[in-house]
Amino acid sequence: MNIVIVGCGNVGFETAKLLAENNSILLISRHRPRYLTEFLERQENVSFALGDATDLSVIDNILDQSGGRFAKIDALVSTVGAFCPASPKDNFDKFRSSFELNFFGNLVPIQAVLKRMIPVRAGRIIVLSSTSGVFTYEGLSAYPPAKWALTSLCRSLRSELRPYGISVDVLFPRTIKNKYSRSFVHKHGIDPEQVAAKIAKILKGKGNLNHFVPRRYALLQLIERVFPAALDRRAGLRGRRKRRKNFQSRQIKNVLITGASSGLVKELAKLYSKTAERIYLVARNHQLLSQIKSEITQSCECVVNTADIDMADSRAIANLANTIDHTDLLINHAGTLMVGQAKDIPIDVYKQNLATDFFGPVQLTAEFLKKERKPIKIVNILPVSAIGTRKEFSSCSAAKAALWAFTRSLRRTAGNELQVIEVLPPIEAEVRWTGDESRYETRGTENETRLPRKALNVKGLTIQDIAEEIYEAERKAREIVLIPFRSKLFLYLDAIFPWVFQRLFG
């Protein structure tokens, strides 16, 4: 077999050692570590190339220059990943670069090899994730969100690549012992040889599976989706009843809402204008913002301020946070919609999608958490694709899966002082493209575009119903809001019977 291995850390190196005898190996890494020198001298079947795995032109060039030996690629083993403890509050740039390494360091090699696998309609893709790709813990590092985004991407790829005879397997190992790196030493966990042996076994077996190493860690995915309160308690959060009682009594006077030109947030703004003293509305569409402001101010005395900014613009977000002294409630709803197969979507589009749907909300949250007077509550509104990725929705699903992971990490880090609420609206809400945001609309509206896959039936549920449900949930201090409640079945099906879920909705 002709196998491309990207990343020469512990698992990448051990995999190359294990497979080198009977296969042709092309190793790609940003650095050439010393321990590779002797190995490369002894192995005629192994080639090495220096290259940045996050740069598609570099990886394409390496594969082109490999000559006839790798004109056909049988398998890609992508092992790029690194942990960086930087939080967005302390160093947003480091947080962002860490995320991009862990996500694009795997997406870019995948796109590069697909150009060679699809014409021959065959190939294996094996991606190294981690257990952080299915559950989150205390701390606000970029690692869990990046791994959740990567998991979401791979699930979408399975549906898209199945017709081409290409399989996608994902490994979720627990912490791996670090035997080679000088920058980060971890002596606890499983041996990288164990993960390499699993990769070798995958190459001989059926594809399109998730693999947990050790196998019992598959329970983490089930617990995260079905019993998240167990992980909350493990992180040191007080009981839900105590938290809810505490946050129910807190007054919400200032509200900041992003993505405010959408129909859903418009209805939310109307509801909060009845009780809040001041509302800040943020979106790119100045005309729609002015219209919403006019409607609200005509019916109540609430002060409404608007800001037409792009949530992908980090400088604009920082300036916005500087102009607002305090907000009791932050509602993140800004988002973009990009539909298309992962092999066709340019890397820059993925970056733009992540900038608006993930980095924007995270940075805005971090800016307000830096303030002396912090928010009382943060509400992140996520599409259901954050749970179960669908075919051709890899870009927006990956971004929202990342935000979902960040939401849970934030709750487990600051949940006793700050209430963090995740909202998942209807499965088959109508989506209308407004130029920069996805909008949930009522059935029967003009220019509506239905999601192109089957889903749970939500007939009769209007956009006003959804807004009222979110408003009441926040007032009652609920932390996980699925609308309608039977959408919980969607979540359970994905957690307990993922193969059934993939067949029905993938």
N, C-alpha and C positions, 0 to 999 in steps of 0.2 A: 504493500500500500504506500501511496505518497501522502505523507501526513505533514501538515503545517502546524507547528506549535508556537503560539504567540505568548511571550512571557517566559522568562528563564529563571523564575524564582524557585522556591522549594518544589512545588508540584510540577511545574513545567520541566524542570531539570530532571526530576526523578522519572517523569513520564518518558522523556527522551531516552534516558538510560535503559528503561525497561523495553522500549519498542525499537531501539536502534538496530538490533541484530537482524531482524527480519523485515524491516521497512526502510524506506527512504524518508529521512526527516529533514525538514527545513525549520530551523529555530530562528525566531525573530524577537529581538529585545532592544529596548532603548539603550541599554548598557551591556558591555561584554564583561561579565564578572570573571574573576581570576579562576574560580573553580571550573570554568568551562574549558580553559586552555588545554589541559591534559586530556580531558574527555574528547575534545574535537580532534586532537592529534591521533587518538587511538581508533576513532570511528570514521571509516570511509563513507558510511551511509548517511552521515550527518553533515549538513551545511549550516552556516550561521550568517545572519545578516543583521546589521545595526539599523534600527528604524523606530520611529515614534508610532506606536500603535493607534494613536488618536488622529493621525494624519492619513487620510485615504489615499492621497497622491503618492505618499511614501510607500505604503503597503502595496499599492498597485505596481509601482515601479520595481519593488523587490521581487514580486511574483513574475513580472514580465522579464526581468533580468535573470531569473533562475533557469531560463532556457527550457529545452525540451523535457528535462527531468521532471519539472513540475508543471508541464503544460496541462496535465490532468491532475486534479487534487481530489483524493479520495476522502480525506477527513481533515477537519480543522479542530484543534484543541486550543481553546482560548482560555488562558489562565490569568489574564491581566487583572490586578487588583492590589490595593494597598490601603491600610487604615491610617487615617489622620484624625487626631482628636479635636481639631479646631471646630468650634461652634460658630454659627453665623453671628452670634452676639459679639464674640471676641475678635474674629477675623473672617469676614464674609468672603473675601477673595480666596483665602485658603480653603474654606468650606466649599466654595464653588469649584475650584480646581481639583479638589479631591473627588468630588462627585463626577466631574467630567472624565477623570482618569478611569474610575471604576465603571462608568457606563460606556463612554465612547471608545475606551480602550478595548472593548469587546464588540461593540456594534460595528466599528470600522473594519476590523478583520473579517467579520461576517459578510458585510457588503462586498468586500474585495473578493472573497472566495466564491461567493454566489455567482459572480460574473463567469466563473469557470465551471461551476457545478451545474447550473441550470441548463446550459446547452446540451450537456450529456445526460441530463435528467437522473443524476445519481450523486450521492455524497452523504457524509456524516458531519454534523456540527455538534461539538461537545463544549459546553460552557461551564466554567467553574464559578459558581456563586458562593454562598455560605448560608448557614442557618439564619444569618441576619437578613437574608432575602425573603424570609417568611415570617419573622417576628422581630419586634423591636425591644429595646431596653432603655435604661436610663442614659442620659447624655444626648447631646444634640450634634453629634458628628454626622458627616455626610454619608457614612458607610451604609447604614440600613436603608435610607431612601434610595441610594444608588443601586443597591442590590435588589430592592423591591421593583425598581424601574426595569432592571435587567431581567428579572423573572417575568415581568409583564411582557416585555419585548419578546422573549423566547416563546411564550405561550402563543402570542400572535403569529410568530414565525412558523410554528408547527402547522397551523391551519393553512397558511399561505404556501408553504413549501411541500406539503404532502402530495399535491398533484404532480410535482416534479421528481418524486422519489427521493427527496432529501429529508433526513430526520434531524431533529433537534433534541438533544439530551442535556439536562441541567443537573449538576452536582451541588448538593447542599451539605458540605462537610461542617462539622463543628470546628472550633479553633484548631489550627494546624501548627504543630511545632515548627519553629523557625531554625533551620540548621545552617543556613548559608548567609543570610543577610546580616550586614554590619549595622544597618540603620535601625533595625527593629528586631529585637530578640524575644522570642516567646518559647519557653521551655515546656509549657503545659499544652495538652491537647493530644491530637492523634498524629501519628507519623505521616509525613508526606508520601512515603512509600505505599502506605495503605490506600491513599487517594489515587496514586498512580496505578496501582493494581486494579482499582475499580474502573478507571478509564480504559485500561486494556481489556477488561471484561466487557465493558459497554461496546467497544468496537467489534466484538464478536457476536453480540446479541442483537435483540430487537431494539428499535429506536423509538424516539418520541416519548421518553419517560423522565420522571424526576427521580433522582437517586439521593437518598440521605445516608450520610456516613458519620456515625453508625446509624443503622436503620431506624432505631427507636426515636431518633430526633424528628421523624415525620410527625410525631405527636405535637410538636411545637406549632406547626401550621394549623392543625386542628384546634389547638388551644387558643391561638391568636384570633381565629375567626369565630369560634363558637363560645369560648369561655375567656374573653380578654380580661375580665375582672381578676382572674387568677394571676395573670402577669402584672396587672396593676398592683395587686397586693404584694407580689414579690418585689416590686420596685419601691415599696414603702409607702404607697398611698393609703390614706385613711379609708375607712369603709365608705361605700357609695352613699349610704344614708346620711352620714355625717357631712360628706362633701356637698351633697345636694341641699341639705338644710342650711349650710353656711352660705352657699351661693344664691339660694332663693331669696335670702334677706337683703342682698346687696342691690342698691339702686343703680339703674342705668340711665345716666343723664346725657352722655355724649356717645354717639354711635358713628363709626366710620365703616363705609361699605364700598368695596371695589367691584368692578364689573357692573356698575350701577345703571348702565343703559339697557340692561336686559329686563325682560318682563317680570321675572321672578323677583329680582332685587328691587324693582320699582314698587311691587306690592309690599315687600318687606319695609321699604322706606316709608310708605304710607302708614303701615301699622305702627312703626316706632315713632313716627311724628306725633302720635297721639299722647305719648308718655315722655319722650325724650325732650331735652331742652335744646339740643343742637345735633344736627346730622351732617356728616361730611360724605359727599357722593363723589366717587372717583371712577372715571372711564375715559376712553379715548374720544368718544363722540360728543363734542361740545354742544351740538344742537339738541341731542336727546337729553343731555344733562340739564340744559336750560328749560326744556319742556317739563321734565319731571319736577324740577325746582318750582316752577310756576304753579303746577297742579297742587303741590303740597302746601305751599305758602298761602294759597287761596282758601284752604280749608282749615288751617291751624296756625298757631302762633309759634311753632317750632322754627328755630333759625336753621336755614339750609345753606351750606357752603358747598361749592362744586370745584372740582379740579380735573381738567382734561389732560391726563398724562398717560403715557404708555407704560404698562406694568413691566415691560421688558427693559425699561431704561433705569438702571440702578442709580444713576445720579439724580434723576427726577424723583425716584422713591425717597432717597435720602433728603432731598429738599422738601418734599411733602411732609415727611416726619418732623422736620425742623420747624415747619410753620404751624404745626398742630401741637399744642402744649400737652394735651392729654385726651385719651379716649377710654371710656369704660368698656366699650364693646367694639371689637374689630371683626368684621365679616368679610372673609375672602371668597370672592366668587368669580373674579376675572379669569377668562380662559379663552383659548383658541380651539378651533376644530380643524384637524387635518386628517383627511381620509385617503388612504393609499397603501399599497403594499410596501413593506419595509425595504425591499430590494430597490424600489423606485424612488423613495423619498430621499432627497438630498440631505446630507449631514447638517447643512446650515438650517434646514427646515426643522429638524429635530432640536437644534440649539435654540431656534426662535421659539418653538413650542415650549421647551423647558424654561426659557427665560420668562415667559408670560405666566405659565401655569404653575411653575414650581419656584424658581428663584425669586420672582417678584413677590409672591405671598410670604415666602420665608424671610426675605430681606425686610419687608414691611413689618412683619411680626418682630423680628430681631431689633429693629429700630425703636419700637415702642417698649420692648422689654428692657432696653438700656435706660429708659427714662426713670427718674426718681419715683414718679407716680405711674405705676404700671397698669395695664388694662386689667379688668376684673374677669372678662371672658373673651375668648377667641373662638369664632365659628368658622370652620372650613367646609365649604359646600363642594362636594365631590360628585362627579358623574359615576354611575354604577360601573362603568368600564374600569374604574380603579380596582374593583374587586375581580371581575372576570373579563379579561381582555378578549376582544373580538377580532375576527379577521379584518384586516385593513385599518384597524384603529390603534396600531402599535405606538404611534407618536403621542397622541393625546393620552392614551392609556398609561404609557410609561410615565409621563409627567404627573398624572393624577395619582398613580400608584406611589410615586415618590412623595407626593404631598400627604397622602394617607399615612405612610410610614412616619413622616416627620410629625404629623399630628399626634400619633400615638407616642412617639418618643418624647414630644413636648409634654404630654399629659403625665408620662411616667417620670419626668424630670421636675416639673413645677406644678403638678396637679393639685397639691394641697393649698397653694397660694393663688393659682390661676386656673380657672375652669376652661378646659379645651373640649370643644364640641365638634364632632364630625357628623355631617349630614349627607346622606345618600338619597337623592330624589328618585322618582320613579324609574323603573327599568326601561320603559318604552315611552319616555317623555318626548314630545316633539321637539325637534331642533331646527332652528332657523338661523341661517348665516347672516350676520350683520356687518361683516367686514373685519371684525377683530375678536368677536366673542361668540360662544355658543349660547343659544337661548332656549329655555324651556317654555314651550307655548302650549296653549290649550288646543285640543283637537279641532280641526275645521278652520284654523286660521289660514290666511293666504300665504303663499310661498313656503308652506311647510315642507320639510324633507324628513321622512321617516327613517329611523335607523334601519339599515338593510338586513337585519337579522331578526329571528324570532325572539320573543321575550315574554315576561309575565304580563298579563292583561291589566291595564290601569284605566280602562274606559271610565268616563264620568269624573275623573279626578282633574280639577281645573288648576290653573296656576295660582289662583287665589287660595284654593285649598292647601296647596303645597306651602305657600307663604305663611298661612295661619298655623299650619302644623309646626313649621320651624320656629315661629314666634312663641307658640305655647311651649314647645320643648325647651327653648332657652329660658323662658320664665319659670319653668318647673325644674330647671337645672339638670336636665337630662344630658348625657354625654355622647351617646350613640343614637342617632336618629335615622331610622329607615322608613321611607315613605313610599307606598303604604307599608303597614307593618308586615304584610305577607311577603314583602321583598326580602325578609329575613330568610325565607326559604331558598332564595337565590344564593345567598351567602352560605347557607348550610350545605346546599347541593355542591357548591364549588369546593368546600372544605372536606366533605365526607366522600363524595363520589366525583372526583375531578374528571374522570374519563367520560362519565355520563354528561357532565356539564359541557365538556368540550364538544361532544357530539351534538348536543342540543343547541348550543349558543356559539360555538367556536367558529 
